[in-house]
Structures are given as structure tokens and as C-alpha cells.
Amino acid sequence: DSDQKASITFLANKHRMNLEGISEVERNAGNKEKNIGEISIEDIMISLDKLKGDPAKGREIMKTQACAACHSIAENDPKRGPDLNNIGATLDREAIAEAILKPEAGIAPSWVDVTTNDGTTFQGTLVEKSATQLIIRNIAGIPTTLNPADVKEVKTSASTVMGPHLMDALTMPQFADVIAYLHSLK
């Protein structure tokens, strides 16, 4: 209905999600530099090799992006989607960029689908798996605790709720700053 549409549009604009048909992201008025959304992925990756980026600037840019709505960035952030607080220890700069540009290409092993014996499926971040309990947090950060005896299967999810184009409004230097910041998280 119109109230739901207005609410979704507000959130999409607030978090600069740049979802076609839903929101409009403010473009760099007067700036002739292309945005990430106007550059091919191949050209972005080539440019990224040349631009080292500034982690301090990237940290500030990240505060304006929607990432924190679903990801834990700092160690003490609530656990929701896959943690980014040590992403630089596991992924190189190119892999981080690809994960942002093509989220479906590489799904974090901690992002799982859990199927119970009765056929119920849960998708979220696997927080704990032991002989006595299995804890999964959905994208809102709400934990579900299951008895391992009730679990039929735990597998890395085949899909993600992260959409592409989340950073399309950034310029190439800004994107390089974000990548430098995320890569510094070790």
C-alpha cells in the first residue's frame, strides 16, 4: 500500500541503497567524475589496482552507507549478517571489491541455511554450533537457538539478501577509500 511504499522509499533513500524504481541517490552534482554505477566492473578492478585509497576516509564514507544495517563492522556491533570487523584478514582488496559489486559471487561461509527435521528453514549468520546448541542470527540480529538433534542440515546459503549497486553513487576514489578501510580491518 502507499504507506508501506513511502516507508520503504524513505529507508532506501536514507541508506542510499540506489534501488531502481524505489529510491534515488543524490549524484555528485557538478562533479564530472563517474560514479561506480557508471563504470564497468572490469574497469573498477583495473582502477582499484592503481588507487590505494585512504582507510581513514573510507571509515568516514562507510558511515554514510547501508552496510552497517546488515553487517557488524566493529567488534562490539550487534551480530547480524556476516562480520566485516576482520574482513581484511581473510579477503584481499580485489575480493572485498567483488563481494560489494557482485554479492552473489562469493557468499561468506558463515551465512547459512539451516533446515530442521520438520522442514523449517532459517537463513542467517551461524554464531555457534556445538553438541548442545546451534545459534543462528537473522539479518535483523535476532538469534534462534536450536537443538542440534532437531537440525537436518546446515549449509552455506546459495543466496544473499545483499543486493548489488549499494555503492553505485560513490566515485572511484571514494570506493578505493572504502576498500582500503575494509582491508585494514584485521
N, C-alpha and C positions, 0 to 999 in steps of 0.2 A: 504494500500500500504506500501511499505518498509519505507518511511519517517514517516508515522504515527506509524508503529510498532516500529521504532527506538525512536520516541518521547515518546511513552507510556512506552517502556522499560526503557528509561532514567529516567522518572518520578517515575516509580515503584522502580527502584534501589535507586534513590535519597531519596525517602521517606521510604525506607526499607520495602516495602509492602509485600515482600515474596509471590508473587502470582505465583502459579505453572504454569510453561510454559511461563511466562512473564519475571520474574526477578529472580535474585539470590542474596540472602542476605549473606553478609560475616558472616561466622560462627566463633565461638571463636576458632581461630587457636591455637593448642597446649593445649587448655583447655579441660580437660576430663569431665567437668560438662555438664550435658544435658541441652539443650535449651528447652524452653516452648513447642515448636513444637514437641518435642520428648517425652513429658510426658503426661499421660492421664489427662483429666480434673479432674477426681476424685482425683488423686494423687496431682495435683496442689492445689486443695482446701484443702486437708489434710495438705500439706506443708505450705500453707498460714496461717493456724491456729498456726503453730509453729514459723513462721518468722514474726516478727512485721514490719520490713522494716524501712528505713530511709527516711522521707519526703524530706529532702534536696537533697539526692542522687536521689530520684525519680523525683524531679523537673528538675535536670540536664539530666536525661535519657529521660524525656518527650521531651526535645528539639531535640532529635535525632529521634523521632518517627513521624509518619504521622498524628497523632491526630489533630494537630493544622491546618492541611489543611482543615478540615471539622468542627471542634469544636471550640467554644470560650472557652478559658481556663481562661484568666484573664478578669476582669470586663470590661476593655476598648477594648478588642479584637472585631473585626468585628463579627457581629452575622451571623452565617451560620447554621450549624447543631445544635443539642441540646447543650445547655451551660453546660460546666463542671465546671464553676467557683464556684459553691456551691454544687457540687455533693455529698460531704461528709455529707451535712446536710439532704439529702434525701435518700441516699443509704448507707448500711453498707459495710464493706470491701468485704464480700463474693458476694454481689450483684454487686459491681463495677467490681470484677474479672469476674463474669459470663457475665456481659454486654460486656466485652472485648473479652472473649473467645467464647461466643455464642451470637453475636449481635442480632440475630433474636429472641432470647428467651425473651427479655424484651425491648420493644421499648418505648422510652421516650414519655409521653403524649403530649409533645409539638411538636413532629414530626408527622405531619398530612397530610392527603389527603383532598384537598378542591375540590369539584365538583361544577361547576357553572350550572345555569339553562340550558345553551346551551350544556352541556356535557363536557366542557373543565375541565381537572383535573390538579391541581397543587400539588406538593409534596414539603414539606419543613417545616421550623420551624415557628410555629404560634407566631408572635411577638405581634400582637394586635387584639383584637376582641371587637368591640364596636357597638353601634347602628348606627354609621355613617360610619365606615370603618372596613375592615378586612385586615391585613397586614401579608403576609407570605413571608419568605426569603428562596430562594432555596439554595442548597448546596454550590453554589458559593457566597452566601451572597447578591444576587440581590433581592431586595424587589418587590413584586407585591401587589398593593393596589386594593382591590375590594370593591364594594358597597355591603353591606350585603343583599340587595334586589335581587342581581344577584347570590347569593350563594344558592345552593340547599342543600349541605351537607358539614359538617366539621367533620372528624372522625380521630382518631389516626390511623396512617398508619399501614397496615398489614405487610409491609416490610421496610427494611432499605437499604441504599446504602453501609453501613459499612460491609465489608467482614470479615470473620474470619481469623485467622492466622497473624494478623497485628503485634503481638509482639512475634511471634514464635522464633525469634533469641535471645531473652533475656534469661538469666539464671533465675533460680527460685529466688535467692536473688535479682536480678535486678527487676524482676516482682513484688516481695514483696515491693521493694522501690517505684515503680510506684503506686502500690495500696495504700501504706501509704501516698504518696503525694496527690493523688486524694481524699483520705478520709479526708485529712487535709483541703481541700477546703470547707469552711463552711461560 
